[in-house]
Amino acid sequence: MVLTEYSDKKKKKERKDSIETVMSLIEFPLLDQTSSNSVISTTPNDLSNWSRLSSLWPLLYGTSCCFIEFASLIGSRFDFDRYGLVP
């Protein structure tokens, strides 16, 4: 089966010429721009809360009263890392 649209060589050449290059691969206009707000300002309390929220490993509070329950989650029987319970 021959497609009539592509069987004509003239139409195939015209189709190639109609393709336009939108952006060159060498140019990265977003990386050349500098951001005007490049200074991060926050309070130590906000930074501490952000680090606790974004921590990959939970902190172990061995002196708290609920450490017994928390320690059982870290063990191999209830591995909450494997089940995706770590924030």
Sequence and secondary structure as in RCSB ss.txt:
>XXXX:A:sequence
MVLTEYSDKKKKKERKDSIETVMSLIEFPLLDQTSSNSVISTTPNDLSNWSRLSSLWPLLYGTSCCFIEFASLIG
SRFDFDRYGLVP
>XXXX:A:secstr
   HHHHSHHHHHHHHHT    S SS  HHHH   S       HHHHHHHHHHT SS    TTSTTHHHHHHHHS
STT TTTTT   
